[in-house]
Amino acid sequence: MRAYLGSGLRNSHRLIAAAVVACVAGGLSAAPPTSAQQAVTITGAGSTFDYPLFSKMFSEYHRLHPNVQVNYQSIGSGGGQQQLFAGTVNFGASDAPLSDDQLKQHSTIVHIPITLGAVSVGYNLPGVPTGLRLTGDVIARIYMGQITSWSDPAITSLNPNMKVPNVPIAVVHRSDGSGTSFIFTSYLSAIDAAWKSKVGAAAAVDWPTGVGAKGSEGVSGQVKQTPGGIGYFEMAYSIENKIPMATLRNAAGRWVGPSVPGASAGAAQAAAHMPPDLRSVWVNAPGPQSYPIAGFSWILVDNTRVSQPLIDLMTWMIHDGQKVATPLYYGPLPPQVVQLDEQKIKALSPK
């Protein structure tokens, strides 16, 4: 099943340290520093999905522009949206676009797609270090509390050559408003009619079962320390925390694991369907290489109080800043999306 949703509506310190080490700064073009004027501080808040990438991006931007400091709080997409609405930050970051109702109340907010990535389904299963296969409907039944043991026939039938242990499934989900939850539940809604009707797709849902944890850091940490655990988070958290990732069956019927090429394959399809406000959400995208749980993440800005330094930062992020994406397990923006971003940014009115 293919789903495109348009404008009707994605150990923290150790992770970031590892992510920064993983990316070599020498690969960036050396843009000249900004003029030595007064110090500028730009504040942002939101997506934990973006945190590993933003940590590297903002550190590199400060190196190139010493008078500009970007302070970012990784508090979840919902928190970032609320802080932007309240005017306490210069930008929000969210893996879930604003809904139509939210935009009616905040009509001057602009969406700038800034990155894309895959949401992995991580698990902690003794004796199964890699290669576990799951389908969207099975994941939905796990998160609805209908499949409670790893030895359930629905799982073992997908893994006939694997000895899956008979241990309880410990479901972990986000406890905060989360764009990652939005992408994950959008996928389950696209795949499973029961999930769509009973739970739905949103940044915060009424989870039928499981334990909540705050941020991708919290969910990945809970899964890592809980035998039998299962959770969802941007694939960077799986890789840096050495959490095995499930292989999923995509819309073309192929088994694929989360990857940068898999996320980018879906993004290429989505780029052709971008609505004018750039609130394009794509799950279970077509194509043999597409990984089915992936999406964009946006920077949200209020055009009534956007500054030139913020415009300069976003312009750098969609161009030179994209060079750090792949080493940190994010997909670079498709060229078509970069062009659309350029148009949105140029239309902003700096104050």
Residue pairs with C-beta under 8 A, 6 or more apart in sequence:
1 190
1 191
1 251
1 284
2 190
2 251
2 284
2 285
2 286
3 186
3 187
3 189
3 190
3 282
3 283
3 284
4 270
4 273
4 280
4 281
4 282
5 186
5 201
5 280
5 281
5 282
5 283
6 273
6 275
6 279
6 280
6 281
7 97
7 100
7 275
7 276
7 277
7 279
8 100
9 96
9 97
9 98
9 99
9 100
9 279
9 281
10 49
10 95
10 96
10 115
10 116
10 117
10 119
10 179
10 180
10 182
10 183
10 281
10 294
10 295
10 296
10 297
10 298
11 217
11 221
11 241
12 51
12 74
12 215
12 217
14 240
15 52
15 217
15 236
15 237
15 240
15 241
16 51
16 52
16 55
18 240
19 52
19 53
19 55
19 56
19 236
19 240
19 328
20 55
20 56
20 59
22 240
22 327
22 328
23 56
23 324
23 327
23 328
24 327
25 60
25 63
27 323
27 324
27 327
28 60
28 64
28 320
28 323
28 324
29 320
29 323
30 64
31 64
31 316
31 320
32 64
33 64
33 65
33 66
33 67
34 65
34 66
34 67
34 68
34 312
35 67
36 66
36 67
37 67
38 67
39 67
39 68
39 69
40 67
40 68
40 69
40 309
41 68
41 69
41 70
41 71
42 68
42 69
42 70
42 71
42 90
42 91
42 307
42 309
42 310
42 313
43 70
43 71
43 72
43 73
43 88
43 89
43 90
43 91
44 54
44 70
44 71
44 72
44 73
44 80
44 89
44 90
44 91
44 92
44 93
44 299
45 72
45 73
45 74
45 75
45 79
45 80
45 83
45 84
45 88
45 89
45 92
45 93
46 73
46 74
46 75
46 76
46 77
46 79
46 80
46 81
46 83
46 84
46 92
46 93
46 94
46 179
46 300
47 74
47 76
47 77
47 80
47 93
47 94
47 95
47 179
47 180
47 297
48 74
48 75
48 76
48 178
48 180
48 215
48 216
48 217
48 234
49 77
49 95
49 117
49 119
49 179
49 180
49 216
49 233
49 234
49 297
50 74
50 93
50 95
50 114
50 115
50 297
51 72
51 74
51 216
51 217
52 234
52 236
52 237
52 240
52 328
52 329
53 115
53 236
53 324
53 325
53 328
53 330
54 72
54 74
54 93
55 72
56 324
56 328
57 317
57 321
57 324
58 70
58 72
60 321
60 324
61 68
61 70
61 313
61 316
61 317
61 321
62 68
62 69
62 70
64 316
65 312
68 309
68 313
70 313
72 93
73 79
73 80
73 83
73 89
74 215
74 217
75 83
75 176
75 215
76 174
76 176
76 177
76 178
76 179
76 214
76 215
77 92
77 93
77 94
77 95
77 96
77 177
77 178
77 179
77 180
77 182
77 203
78 94
78 176
78 177
78 178
78 179
78 203
78 204
79 176
79 177
80 89
80 92
80 93
80 94
80 300
81 92
81 94
81 98
81 102
81 177
81 300
83 89
83 92
84 91
84 92
84 109
84 300
84 301
84 302
85 106
87 302
87 305
90 301
90 305
90 306
90 307
90 310
91 299
91 300
91 301
91 310
92 299
92 300
92 301
93 114
93 297
93 298
93 299
93 300
94 179
94 297
94 298
94 300
95 178
95 179
95 180
95 182
95 183
95 295
95 296
95 297
95 298
96 178
96 179
96 182
96 183
96 202
96 203
96 281
97 111
97 279
97 281
97 298
98 106
98 109
98 111
98 279
98 300
103 109
103 277
106 302
108 302
108 303
108 304
109 300
109 301
109 302
109 303
110 300
110 301
110 302
110 303
110 344
110 348
111 277
111 278
111 279
111 298
111 299
111 300
111 344
112 278
112 298
112 299
112 300
112 301
112 314
112 318
112 341
112 344
112 345
113 278
113 280
113 296
113 297
113 298
113 333
113 337
113 340
113 341
114 296
114 297
114 298
114 299
114 314
114 317
114 318
114 333
114 341
115 296
115 297
115 322
115 325
115 330
115 331
115 333
116 263
116 264
116 267
116 294
116 295
116 296
116 297
116 330
116 331
116 333
117 234
117 235
117 236
117 260
117 263
117 294
117 295
117 297
117 329
117 330
117 331
118 234
118 235
118 258
118 259
118 260
118 262
118 263
118 291
118 293
118 294
118 329
118 331
119 180
119 183
119 184
119 187
119 232
119 233
119 234
119 235
119 258
119 293
119 294
119 295
120 232
120 233
120 234
120 235
120 237
120 238
120 243
120 245
120 246
120 258
120 293
121 134
121 139
121 230
121 231
121 232
121 245
121 246
121 248
121 293
122 220
122 223
122 230
122 231
122 232
122 233
122 237
122 238
122 243
122 244
122 245
122 246
123 132
123 223
123 229
123 230
123 231
123 243
123 244
123 245
123 246
124 223
124 224
124 225
124 226
124 227
124 228
124 229
124 230
124 243
124 244
125 132
125 150
125 164
125 165
125 167
125 227
125 228
125 244
126 165
126 167
126 227
127 163
127 165
128 162
128 163
128 164
128 165
128 244
129 244
130 244
131 159
131 162
131 247
132 159
132 162
132 164
132 244
132 246
132 247
133 158
133 159
133 246
133 247
133 248
133 249
133 255
134 155
134 158
134 246
134 247
134 248
135 158
135 191
135 248
135 249
136 187
136 188
136 190
136 191
136 192
136 248
136 249
136 284
136 292
137 191
137 192
138 147
138 154
138 155
138 158
139 188
140 188
140 191
140 192
140 194
140 195
141 147
141 154
141 192
142 169
142 171
142 230
143 171
143 173
143 188
143 195
143 199
143 207
143 208
143 209
143 210
144 194
144 195
144 198
144 199
144 208
144 209
145 171
145 208
145 209
145 210
147 154
147 155
147 169
148 168
148 169
149 166
149 167
149 168
149 169
150 164
150 165
150 166
150 167
150 168
150 169
150 228
151 164
151 165
151 166
151 167
155 164
156 164
167 227
167 228
168 228
169 228
169 230
170 210
170 211
170 226
170 227
170 228
170 229
170 230
171 209
171 210
171 211
171 230
171 231
172 210
172 211
172 212
172 213
172 219
172 222
172 223
172 226
172 229
172 230
172 231
173 181
173 207
173 210
173 211
173 212
173 213
173 219
173 231
173 232
174 180
174 181
174 204
174 212
174 213
174 214
174 215
174 218
174 219
175 212
175 213
175 214
175 218
176 204
176 214
176 215
177 203
177 204
178 203
178 204
178 215
179 203
179 295
179 297
180 216
180 232
180 233
180 234
181 202
181 203
181 204
181 205
181 232
182 201
182 202
182 203
182 281
182 295
183 281
183 283
183 293
183 294
183 295
184 232
184 293
185 195
185 199
185 200
185 201
185 202
185 205
186 201
186 281
186 283
186 295
187 283
187 284
187 292
187 293
188 195
188 196
188 199
188 201
189 195
189 196
189 199
189 200
189 201
190 196
190 283
190 284
191 284
191 292
198 208
199 205
199 206
199 207
199 208
211 222
213 219
213 221
213 222
213 231
216 233
216 234
216 237
217 237
219 231
219 232
219 233
219 237
220 231
220 233
220 237
220 238
220 241
220 243
221 241
222 229
222 231
223 229
223 230
223 231
223 243
224 241
224 242
224 243
232 293
234 329
234 330
235 245
235 258
235 259
235 329
236 328
236 329
236 330
237 243
238 244
238 245
238 258
239 329
245 257
245 258
246 257
247 255
247 256
247 257
248 255
248 256
248 257
248 291
248 292
248 293
249 255
249 256
249 292
250 256
250 284
250 287
250 288
250 290
250 291
250 292
251 284
251 285
251 286
251 287
251 290
251 292
252 286
252 287
252 288
252 290
254 288
254 289
256 262
256 289
256 290
256 291
256 292
257 291
258 291
258 293
258 294
259 291
260 325
260 326
260 329
260 330
260 331
261 289
261 331
262 289
262 290
262 291
262 294
263 291
263 294
263 330
263 331
264 331
264 332
264 334
265 285
265 287
265 289
265 290
265 291
266 282
266 285
266 287
266 290
266 291
266 292
266 294
267 282
267 294
267 296
267 331
267 333
267 334
267 337
268 334
269 282
269 285
269 286
269 287
269 290
270 280
270 282
270 285
270 296
271 280
271 334
271 336
271 337
272 336
273 280
273 282
274 280
274 336
274 337
274 340
278 298
278 337
278 340
278 341
278 344
279 298
280 296
281 295
281 296
282 294
282 295
282 296
283 292
283 293
283 294
283 295
284 292
285 292
285 294
294 331
296 337
299 314
299 317
301 310
301 314
301 348
303 348
303 349
304 351
305 351
306 348
306 349
306 350
306 351
307 350
307 351
308 350
310 350
311 345
311 348
311 350
314 341
314 345
315 342
315 345
318 333
318 338
318 341
318 342
318 345
319 338
322 332
322 333
322 338
323 332
325 331
325 332
326 332
333 341
